[in-house]
């Protein structure tokens, strides 16, 4: 397992740790014996499309989508032609209310390529079984990613939706970065503070104020 970006330099020491070796062996069995999402070569897609040096926005998800043809290696993103999952529909609704942008396809590659790191805390899942890989070691690894980002970059916008994402705030130096928090965009919680939180315009206002190129949130 190799990350084809500058993240490899910062994370390769994890590969020799016991938890990662056990996780890698478990994943080899899982991919051989079951249908696992995303595809093996897309596991590190978020890190490859958003190198550390280019990351300026961080959005944390939890578990990859576990139904056919949904997960593509980016948090909240789905492949072109796939119906928008409920959380992404709500994200797009807030984007429209915030900036008047109407996106119809759910592939968020365009955001990632601009430096929006769309990271799930668990990077793989077994088909049809939500959270099936949450305890195999991924969260140790993705916490290291968050810690690495916080130590090596300033003026990053951290968008933390829901209680789980907010639990990572202890890694962030809020004096040198912007943290935007709200309820999760899930239909179960979106009306408790996600709608109306305006994360997209707040992000761009912060980036502009720090002479950093703003994000074009349109999916063309």
C-alpha positions in Angstrom: 0.0 0.0 0.0 1.6 3.2 -1.2 0.2 6.7 -1.3 1.1 8.5 -4.5 1.5 11.9 -3.1 3.7 13.8 -0.6 1.6 12.2 2.2 3.7 9.1 1.7 6.7 10.8 3.2 4.9 11.7 6.4 2.9 8.4 6.8 5.3 5.7 5.7 6.5 5.1 9.2 3.0 3.9 10.1 3.4 0.9 7.7 5.8 -0.9 10.1 3.6 -0.6 13.2 1.8 -3.6 14.5 -1.7 -2.1 14.0 -1.0 -1.3 10.3 0.5 -4.7 9.6 -2.5 -6.5 11.1 -4.8 -4.1 9.2 -3.1 -4.7 5.9 -3.3 -8.5 6.3 -6.9 -8.2 7.2 -7.6 -6.1 4.2 -5.9 -8.6 1.9 -8.2 -11.3 3.2 -11.3 -9.1 3.0 -10.7 -8.0 -0.6 -10.1 -11.6 -1.6 -13.1 -13.1 0.2 -15.7 -10.3 0.1 -16.8 -7.3 -1.9 -15.1 -4.3 -0.4 -15.5 -0.6 -1.1 -13.9 1.5 -2.4 -11.9 -0.3 -5.0 -8.4 -1.2 -3.7 -6.6 1.4 -5.8 -9.0 4.1 -4.5 -8.3 3.5 -0.8 -5.9 6.5 -0.6 -7.6 8.6 -3.3 -8.4 11.5 -0.9 -4.7 11.8 -0.1 -3.6 11.5 -3.7 -6.0 14.1 -5.1 -5.2 16.5 -2.1 -1.5 16.4 -1.4 -0.5 17.8 2.0 1.2 20.8 0.4 -2.0 21.7 -1.4 -4.6 21.0 1.3 -6.4 24.1 2.4 -9.8 22.7 3.5 -10.4 19.6 5.6 -13.8 17.8 5.7 -14.1 14.6 7.8 -16.5 11.8 7.2 -16.8 8.5 9.0 -17.5 5.4 6.9 -17.5 4.9 3.1 -20.8 4.2 1.5 -21.5 0.5 1.5 -23.9 0.0 -1.4 -23.0 -0.8 -5.0 -21.0 1.7 -7.0 -21.2 4.5 -4.4 -17.9 4.8 -2.6 -15.0 6.2 -4.6 -12.4 7.1 -2.0 -13.6 10.6 -1.0 -15.8 11.3 2.0 -19.4 12.2 1.0 -18.6 11.6 -2.7 -20.2 9.1 -5.1 -19.5 8.1 -8.6 -21.1 9.9 -11.5 -24.5 8.5 -12.4 -25.2 7.3 -8.8 -28.2 8.8 -7.0 -27.1 11.4 -4.4 -27.1 9.9 -0.8 -29.2 11.8 1.7 -26.2 13.6 3.4 -24.8 14.8 0.1 -28.3 16.0 -1.0 -28.3 18.1 2.2 -24.8 19.3 1.6 -25.8 20.5 -1.9 -29.0 22.1 -0.5 -26.9 24.1 2.0 -24.4 25.0 -0.8 -27.3 26.3 -2.9 -28.7 28.3 0.0 -25.2 29.6 0.8 -23.8 30.5 -2.6 -26.5 29.8 -5.1 -24.6 26.9 -6.6 -26.7 24.0 -7.9 -24.7 20.8 -8.3 -26.3 17.7 -9.7 -23.6 15.0 -9.8 -22.1 13.6 -6.7 -18.5 13.1 -7.8 -16.4 15.5 -5.6 -13.1 15.0 -7.4 -13.2 18.7 -8.5 -13.2 19.8 -4.8 -10.4 17.4 -3.9 -8.2 18.6 -6.8 -8.5 22.2 -5.4 -7.1 21.1 -2.0 -10.3 20.0 -0.2 -9.2 16.9 1.7 -12.4 14.7 1.9 -11.2 12.1 4.4 -13.2 9.3 6.0 -12.0 8.2 9.4 -12.4 4.6 8.1 -11.2 4.1 4.6 -12.8 0.8 3.6 -16.1 -1.1 4.2 -17.6 -4.5 3.4 -20.5 -4.4 0.9 -23.8 -4.0 2.7 -22.3 -3.7 6.2 -21.9 -0.2 7.5 -19.0 0.3 9.9 -17.7 -3.2 9.2 -14.1 -2.0 9.1 -14.2 0.7 11.8 -12.3 -1.4 14.3 -9.5 -2.8 12.1 -7.1 0.1 12.6 -8.1 2.8 10.2 -8.9 5.3 12.8 -5.4 5.1 14.2 -4.1 5.8 10.8 -6.5 8.6 9.9 -5.9 10.3 13.3 -2.3 10.4 12.2 -3.3 12.1 9.0 -5.2 14.7 10.9 -2.3 15.2 13.3 0.2 15.5 10.4 -2.0 18.1 8.7 -2.3 20.2 11.9 1.4 20.1 12.5 2.6 21.0 9.0 0.0 23.5 7.7 -1.5 26.7 8.9 -4.5 28.7 7.6 -6.4 25.5 6.9 -10.2 25.5 7.2 -11.4 22.5 9.2 -15.1 21.8 8.6 -16.3 19.5 11.3 -19.9 18.1 10.9 -21.3 16.2 13.8 -20.1 15.1 17.2 -17.6 12.6 15.8 -15.8 15.1 13.6 -15.8 17.6 16.5 -14.0 15.0 18.6 -10.9 15.7 16.5 -10.7 19.3 17.5 -8.0 18.7 20.0 -5.5 18.3 17.2 -6.2 21.7 15.8 -4.5 25.0 16.7 -7.5 27.3 16.5 -5.3 30.4 16.7 -3.7 29.5 13.3 -6.6 27.9 11.5 -10.4 28.3 11.0 -12.7 25.7 12.5 -16.3 25.6 11.3 -18.6 23.3 13.3 -22.3 22.3 12.9 -24.6 19.4 13.1 -24.0 16.6 10.6 -25.8 16.9 7.2 -27.5 13.6 7.8 -31.3 13.8 7.6 -31.4 12.8 11.3 -29.6 16.0 12.3 -29.4 18.5 9.5 -32.2 20.6 10.8 -30.5 20.9 14.2 -27.9 23.4 12.9 -26.4 22.2 9.7 -28.8 24.1 7.5 -28.0 27.8 7.7 -24.4 27.2 8.9 -23.0 28.6 5.6 -19.7 26.7 5.6 -18.9 27.3 2.0 -19.0 31.1 2.0 -17.2 31.2 5.4 -14.4 29.0 4.0 -13.9 31.2 1.0 -14.0 34.4 3.1 -11.2 33.0 5.3 -9.1 31.8 2.4 -9.5 35.2 0.6 -8.5 37.0 3.8 -5.3 35.0 3.9 -4.5 35.4 0.2 -5.2 31.8 -0.5 -7.1 30.9 -3.7 -10.8 30.3 -2.9 -12.6 27.0 -3.7 -14.8 26.8 -6.7 -17.6 24.7 -5.2 -19.2 24.0 -8.6 -19.1 20.5 -10.0 -19.0 21.0 -13.7 
